[in-house]
Amino acid sequence: MKKIGQLTVILFLAQLMAMPIVDAQKLKTSDVPSEVTQAIDFQYPYVKVSSWQKDGNQYVATFKDEGAIGKAYVSEAGEWLRTTYDIKRDELPSVITEYIKANYPDFAISSSYLEEMEDIPLHYMVEVKQEGIGFKPSRLSFSDKGELISRVDPDNFDNPVAEKTTAKPEPKVKDTPSKPEPKTKETPEKEAKAAPAKETVAKEPKEPKEPKPEKPQKEKPVPVVTDEEGNVAIDESEVPSIVKKALTKKILHPEDLSWFNVNDQFVARCVNADRNTVAYFSKDGVWDKTLVELPEEAVTGPMLKHLNDFYKGFKFKTAIKEMRADKNDRTLVEFYEKANYKIKAPTTVIFDKTGKLLRTIDADPAVVDENTKGKVKDDLEKYYAKMDMSLKEQENTASAVPENIQAVFKLKYPRVTTVEWQQNDDMNYEAHYYSARGKEICIINSMGTIVETLLQGKPENLSATIQSYIKKEYKSCKVIDYYSVKRIPEKLSLYKVIIQDKKTKEEQELWFSLNGRPFNL
């Protein structure tokens, strides 16, 4: 029943889209009702709306989300209706393009996009139209796997496939009478010599043989998919829809997709653009990191210079790029030095996103797997074990945090699973983590009391009052970061802005009240 209801909604929307649309009216942000802007802030807390439009009785917010241009539709009452993301024709799944080629051979794709709606899985919407003036488009919707959900063709639609496949009636052939064969007269002697007719004895019917019982077909065992650590893949139905939506935004066309549930995280292993890829998400659909296997030609710039300067004649083995939610992206490169090439013992170097060296792991012959006769297993997760120093660092820092401090944090934020602990100059404990709103920091004193919380914002979202003040008073500086801060004991809500001198690169903290006025702590 639920699927029928979803299909009805999609068909209704497809028919609604077929109606003529009045030209959308461009709006200033100040002209948009607060209920509408709040709906966008709630649905997409960390995006910046680039433009507003009013289309009939709906408000349309255009923004950029994970590199894709999105349009969110909100009612006048502040109810989020749907969001669309433009998809290029060559980025559509092959199963969709093949369906269109087979069923609309003389048509062209006029528009294509992903659509997100409440309680309805993310799906593709595609319009196809005959070339020429006056032809109306056909509107199709497909699931995220490319299965056809609905198809709405315009009135007087001539199905080109039906015309080609209709069988033509065969021409009637006139019956021609057959000529009778000439009779031959037999002589009496021949008739006398004719052998007498043999008596035919009726044979008893043979009893039918009993059919042999069919051999039971052996059921083919379902292959068990595991990762390097032996974790068994879970069924896709066990993955929350919000997590699957998050994957669709990060990876458009995952192939050979397998899901795992590891350490309270959902891990998607797949092939994307012919590259092995692993993506990590929280239970709430918050993206954590993505690992992508890179070819040799991807090692360029400062990374390649470092390798050529210090490891001349090296043999490339593999490279893994780690893209992280905290934007501290890293790249791991494994290679063989000349002296270690025969025994296949790799050297590992890790660079930051600018190509600066972070760490070097020298070759160790002991890591060579004897069972593979000198060959090291090429597995993405194995390389990541070297790269993911943050896990070990996290374990070490967490073990140094008193249990009562960790208990206070867990009680306040029970759904947060990945935390990085630090201790500041005031000897307070800082818990750094990511939520659906972005990066957050919770500061707890040694007595186990939460004294401050911070939520990171985007510098471009600072109020005009604060931006104009900084331009006037700190001309040689630029804003590099800011936080919305709640100081619990003082019951204060402030903005903490970090600026950097463009020449000296020195950083400085500025504090502002919520109305944008400078504040002295």
ZIWOCOR-V823157 format. One record per backbone hydrogen bond with DSSP energy under -0.5 kcal/mol. CO is the residue of the C=O (numbers start at 0). NH is the residue of the N-H. E is the energy in kcal/mol with one decimal. If there is no record, write none. Layout:
co=CO nh=NH e=E
co=CO nh=NH e=E
//
This chain:
co=0 nh=4 e=-2.3
co=1 nh=5 e=-2.3
co=2 nh=6 e=-2.6
co=3 nh=7 e=-2.3
co=4 nh=8 e=-2.0
co=5 nh=9 e=-2.3
co=6 nh=10 e=-2.5
co=7 nh=11 e=-2.4
co=8 nh=12 e=-2.4
co=9 nh=13 e=-2.5
co=10 nh=14 e=-2.2
co=11 nh=15 e=-2.4
co=12 nh=16 e=-2.5
co=13 nh=17 e=-0.9
co=15 nh=18 e=-1.1
co=23 nh=25 e=-0.5
co=24 nh=53 e=-2.6
co=26 nh=51 e=-0.8
co=27 nh=30 e=-1.4
co=28 nh=31 e=-1.4
co=32 nh=35 e=-0.7
co=32 nh=36 e=-1.9
co=33 nh=37 e=-2.5
co=34 nh=38 e=-1.3
co=35 nh=39 e=-1.6
co=36 nh=40 e=-2.4
co=37 nh=41 e=-2.2
co=38 nh=42 e=-2.2
co=39 nh=43 e=-3.3
co=43 nh=46 e=-1.2
co=46 nh=48 e=-0.6
co=47 nh=63 e=-0.6
co=50 nh=61 e=-2.5
co=51 nh=26 e=-2.5
co=52 nh=54 e=-0.5
co=52 nh=59 e=-3.3
co=53 nh=24 e=-2.7
co=53 nh=55 e=-0.6
co=54 nh=57 e=-1.5
co=56 nh=75 e=-0.7
co=57 nh=54 e=-2.8
co=58 nh=60 e=-0.5
co=58 nh=73 e=-2.8
co=59 nh=52 e=-2.0
co=59 nh=61 e=-0.5
co=60 nh=71 e=-2.6
co=61 nh=49 e=-2.8
co=61 nh=50 e=-1.2
co=62 nh=64 e=-0.5
co=62 nh=69 e=-3.1
co=64 nh=67 e=-2.0
co=67 nh=64 e=-3.0
co=67 nh=69 e=-0.6
co=68 nh=85 e=-1.4
co=69 nh=62 e=-2.4
co=70 nh=83 e=-2.5
co=71 nh=60 e=-2.6
co=72 nh=80 e=-3.1
co=72 nh=81 e=-1.1
co=73 nh=58 e=-3.2
co=74 nh=77 e=-1.9
co=77 nh=79 e=-0.6
co=78 nh=74 e=-2.6
co=80 nh=117 e=-0.6
co=81 nh=72 e=-3.3
co=82 nh=115 e=-3.1
co=83 nh=70 e=-2.4
co=84 nh=113 e=-3.0
co=87 nh=90 e=-1.7
co=88 nh=91 e=-1.3
co=92 nh=95 e=-1.2
co=92 nh=96 e=-1.7
co=93 nh=97 e=-2.5
co=94 nh=98 e=-1.3
co=95 nh=99 e=-2.1
co=96 nh=100 e=-2.3
co=97 nh=101 e=-2.1
co=98 nh=102 e=-2.3
co=99 nh=103 e=-2.7
co=103 nh=106 e=-1.7
co=105 nh=130 e=-0.7
co=107 nh=109 e=-0.6
co=107 nh=128 e=-2.6
co=110 nh=126 e=-2.8
co=111 nh=86 e=-2.1
co=112 nh=124 e=-3.0
co=113 nh=84 e=-2.5
co=114 nh=122 e=-2.0
co=115 nh=82 e=-2.1
co=116 nh=119 e=-1.3
co=119 nh=116 e=-0.9
co=121 nh=143 e=-0.5
co=122 nh=114 e=-2.9
co=123 nh=141 e=-2.3
co=124 nh=112 e=-2.2
co=125 nh=139 e=-3.1
co=126 nh=109 e=-2.2
co=126 nh=110 e=-1.3
co=127 nh=137 e=-3.1
co=128 nh=107 e=-2.6
co=137 nh=127 e=-2.4
co=137 nh=139 e=-0.5
co=138 nh=151 e=-2.9
co=139 nh=125 e=-2.9
co=140 nh=148 e=-3.3
co=140 nh=149 e=-1.3
co=141 nh=123 e=-2.6
co=142 nh=145 e=-2.1
co=146 nh=142 e=-2.8
co=149 nh=140 e=-2.3
co=150 nh=152 e=-0.5
co=151 nh=138 e=-2.7
co=153 nh=156 e=-0.9
co=156 nh=158 e=-0.7
co=157 nh=159 e=-0.7
co=158 nh=162 e=-1.8
co=159 nh=163 e=-1.4
co=160 nh=164 e=-2.0
co=161 nh=165 e=-1.1
co=186 nh=190 e=-1.9
co=187 nh=191 e=-2.3
co=188 nh=192 e=-2.2
co=189 nh=193 e=-0.6
co=198 nh=200 e=-0.6
co=199 nh=201 e=-0.5
co=222 nh=224 e=-0.6
co=223 nh=225 e=-0.5
co=224 nh=232 e=-3.0
co=226 nh=229 e=-1.7
co=230 nh=226 e=-1.6
co=233 nh=258 e=-0.6
co=234 nh=237 e=-2.0
co=235 nh=238 e=-1.6
co=237 nh=239 e=-0.5
co=239 nh=242 e=-0.8
co=239 nh=243 e=-1.9
co=240 nh=244 e=-2.4
co=241 nh=245 e=-1.6
co=242 nh=246 e=-2.0
co=243 nh=247 e=-2.0
co=244 nh=248 e=-1.6
co=245 nh=249 e=-1.4
co=246 nh=250 e=-3.6
co=254 nh=270 e=-2.8
co=257 nh=268 e=-2.9
co=258 nh=233 e=-2.6
co=259 nh=261 e=-0.6
co=259 nh=266 e=-3.1
co=261 nh=264 e=-1.3
co=264 nh=261 e=-2.3
co=264 nh=266 e=-0.6
co=265 nh=267 e=-0.5
co=265 nh=280 e=-2.2
co=266 nh=259 e=-2.2
co=266 nh=268 e=-0.6
co=267 nh=278 e=-2.5
co=268 nh=257 e=-2.4
co=269 nh=276 e=-2.9
co=270 nh=254 e=-2.4
co=271 nh=274 e=-1.1
co=274 nh=271 e=-2.7
co=275 nh=292 e=-2.3
co=276 nh=269 e=-2.6
co=277 nh=290 e=-3.4
co=278 nh=267 e=-2.8
co=279 nh=287 e=-2.8
co=279 nh=288 e=-0.9
co=280 nh=265 e=-2.7
co=281 nh=284 e=-1.8
co=284 nh=286 e=-0.6
co=285 nh=281 e=-2.2
co=287 nh=324 e=-2.3
co=288 nh=279 e=-2.9
co=289 nh=322 e=-2.8
co=290 nh=277 e=-2.4
co=291 nh=320 e=-2.9
co=293 nh=318 e=-0.7
co=294 nh=297 e=-1.5
co=295 nh=298 e=-1.8
co=297 nh=299 e=-1.1
co=299 nh=302 e=-1.1
co=299 nh=303 e=-0.7
co=300 nh=304 e=-2.1
co=301 nh=305 e=-2.3
co=302 nh=306 e=-2.0
co=303 nh=307 e=-2.5
co=304 nh=308 e=-2.3
co=305 nh=309 e=-2.1
co=306 nh=310 e=-2.2
co=310 nh=313 e=-1.5
co=313 nh=315 e=-0.6
co=314 nh=335 e=-2.8
co=317 nh=333 e=-3.0
co=318 nh=293 e=-3.3
co=319 nh=331 e=-3.2
co=320 nh=291 e=-2.2
co=320 nh=322 e=-0.6
co=321 nh=323 e=-0.5
co=321 nh=329 e=-2.2
co=322 nh=289 e=-2.3
co=323 nh=326 e=-1.3
co=326 nh=328 e=-1.5
co=328 nh=352 e=-0.9
co=329 nh=321 e=-3.4
co=330 nh=350 e=-2.8
co=331 nh=319 e=-2.5
co=332 nh=348 e=-2.2
co=333 nh=316 e=-2.4
co=333 nh=317 e=-1.8
co=334 nh=346 e=-3.4
co=335 nh=314 e=-2.5
co=336 nh=339 e=-0.9
co=336 nh=340 e=-0.7
co=337 nh=340 e=-0.9
co=339 nh=343 e=-0.6
co=339 nh=344 e=-1.8
co=340 nh=343 e=-0.7
co=343 nh=345 e=-0.7
co=346 nh=334 e=-2.2
co=347 nh=360 e=-3.6
co=348 nh=332 e=-2.7
co=349 nh=357 e=-3.5
co=349 nh=358 e=-1.5
co=350 nh=330 e=-2.3
co=351 nh=354 e=-1.9
co=355 nh=351 e=-2.5
co=358 nh=349 e=-2.7
co=359 nh=361 e=-0.6
co=360 nh=347 e=-2.8
co=363 nh=366 e=-2.2
co=364 nh=367 e=-1.3
co=367 nh=369 e=-0.7
co=368 nh=371 e=-1.2
co=368 nh=373 e=-0.9
co=369 nh=372 e=-1.7
co=371 nh=374 e=-0.8
co=376 nh=378 e=-1.2
co=378 nh=382 e=-1.7
co=379 nh=383 e=-2.0
co=380 nh=384 e=-1.5
co=381 nh=385 e=-0.7
co=382 nh=385 e=-0.9
co=382 nh=386 e=-1.7
co=383 nh=387 e=-3.5
co=386 nh=388 e=-2.9
co=387 nh=390 e=-0.9
co=387 nh=391 e=-0.7
co=388 nh=392 e=-2.8
co=389 nh=393 e=-2.9
co=390 nh=394 e=-2.3
co=391 nh=395 e=-2.5
co=392 nh=396 e=-2.9
co=393 nh=397 e=-2.9
co=394 nh=398 e=-2.0
co=395 nh=399 e=-0.9
co=397 nh=400 e=-1.1
co=401 nh=405 e=-1.9
co=402 nh=406 e=-2.6
co=403 nh=407 e=-1.8
co=404 nh=408 e=-1.9
co=405 nh=409 e=-2.6
co=406 nh=410 e=-2.1
co=407 nh=411 e=-1.7
co=408 nh=412 e=-3.0
co=412 nh=415 e=-1.1
co=416 nh=418 e=-0.7
co=418 nh=420 e=-0.5
co=419 nh=431 e=-3.0
co=421 nh=429 e=-3.4
co=423 nh=426 e=-1.8
co=427 nh=423 e=-2.0
co=428 nh=430 e=-0.5
co=428 nh=443 e=-2.9
co=429 nh=421 e=-2.2
co=429 nh=431 e=-0.7
co=430 nh=441 e=-2.1
co=431 nh=419 e=-2.6
co=432 nh=439 e=-2.9
co=434 nh=437 e=-1.1
co=437 nh=434 e=-2.6
co=438 nh=455 e=-2.7
co=439 nh=432 e=-2.2
co=440 nh=453 e=-2.6
co=441 nh=430 e=-2.9
co=441 nh=443 e=-0.5
co=442 nh=450 e=-2.4
co=442 nh=451 e=-1.4
co=443 nh=428 e=-3.1
co=444 nh=447 e=-2.0
co=448 nh=444 e=-2.5
co=448 nh=450 e=-0.6
co=450 nh=487 e=-1.4
co=451 nh=442 e=-3.1
co=452 nh=485 e=-2.4
co=453 nh=440 e=-2.3
co=454 nh=483 e=-2.7
co=456 nh=481 e=-0.6
co=457 nh=460 e=-2.2
co=458 nh=461 e=-1.6
co=462 nh=466 e=-2.2
co=463 nh=467 e=-2.4
co=464 nh=468 e=-1.7
co=465 nh=469 e=-2.3
co=466 nh=470 e=-2.2
co=467 nh=471 e=-1.6
co=468 nh=472 e=-2.8
co=469 nh=473 e=-2.6
co=473 nh=476 e=-1.6
co=475 nh=501 e=-2.9
co=477 nh=499 e=-2.4
co=480 nh=497 e=-3.0
co=481 nh=456 e=-2.5
co=482 nh=484 e=-0.6
co=482 nh=495 e=-2.6
co=483 nh=454 e=-1.9
co=484 nh=486 e=-0.5
co=484 nh=493 e=-2.6
co=485 nh=452 e=-1.7
co=485 nh=487 e=-0.9
co=486 nh=490 e=-1.0
co=486 nh=491 e=-1.9
co=487 nh=490 e=-0.8
co=491 nh=486 e=-2.6
co=492 nh=513 e=-0.5
co=493 nh=484 e=-3.2
co=494 nh=496 e=-0.6
co=494 nh=511 e=-2.3
co=495 nh=482 e=-2.5
co=496 nh=498 e=-0.6
co=496 nh=509 e=-3.1
co=497 nh=479 e=-2.5
co=497 nh=480 e=-1.4
co=498 nh=507 e=-2.3
co=499 nh=477 e=-2.0
co=500 nh=504 e=-1.8
co=505 nh=500 e=-2.7
co=507 nh=498 e=-2.7
co=509 nh=496 e=-3.2
co=510 nh=518 e=-2.8
co=511 nh=494 e=-2.8
co=512 nh=515 e=-2.0
co=516 nh=512 e=-2.8
co=518 nh=520 e=-0.6
//
